[in-house]
Amino acid sequence: MYEVIRRDEIVPNIHLMVIKAPGVADKAKPGQFVIIMPDETGERVPFTISDWDREKGTISIFFLEVGISTAKMARIQSGGKLYSVAGPLGIPTSIDKLGTVILGGGCYGIGAIFPIARAMKEAGNRVISIIEARSAYLLYMEDSLKEFSDRLIVSTFDGSKGMKGSVQKVLTKLIDAGEKIDQSYFIGCTFMMMKCSNVTRSHKIKTLVALNPIMVDGTGMCGCCRVTVKGNTKFACVDGPEFDGHEVDWQELFARKSLYLKEEAMAYQTYR
Ligand code: FES
């Protein structure tokens, strides 16, 4: 069992969870994830590791309450327990000195881009972070990202803070204004990652996305997380989660992610 040190709903429906998991904290690198089982009979759900403290032996994740598993997690208070935390999983982000790096995040992805922003900044890159939310009250991590970004650009769909629009819109404006971008990286909802990849494709900007298909074992054995990249079948858990956004078969990913939507919605609605 893994102790939950802290669980806070930091903005409506988005939770920060700090978990005592020394084995994971000791090895965690930017871009990696854990698979959590909230209880003994729960499903296994992947979450990007947003931060870690090797001395305290803790890791931090951000999650949205979207189904039964995350509803169970959202009810755990400080001092509560998780049945299983497996990780760190996945290939870490390659951190190199590249020049100007764009990081775009939405929803849980705002927290997920943080360790990459920090590592990229520490590697000597010029880091531009772009975050999006439906409205100002759904934004978080601004100060943390500011610390490791040369520029933090905030966007909201309703225009209540920062630029009105999305990561994709900010990205387009930056490119149109002549910003030279050496690499871009997007984490968040599949739609946002696809749209941003479409923008950078025409400008030949290397683009990485962290895919989040359905996962079970997280070690390459079940095949649930398969995605098609450049015409080849890949397992997001062991070959990713990071892939070239210009090579991903997005339509297949949408279809596979929505396989159990009806069942998940029914189960969540009737969960007590
Ligand atoms: Fe089973 Fe990736 S989650 S193969």
Boltz pocket constraint, residues with backbone or C-beta under 6 A from the ligand:
constraints:
  - pocket:
      binder: B
      contacts: [[A, 214], [A, 215], [A, 216], [A, 217], [A, 218], [A, 219], [A, 220], [A, 221], [A, 222], [A, 223], [A, 224], [A, 225], [A, 226], [A, 235], [A, 236], [A, 237], [A, 238]]
      max_distance: 6.0
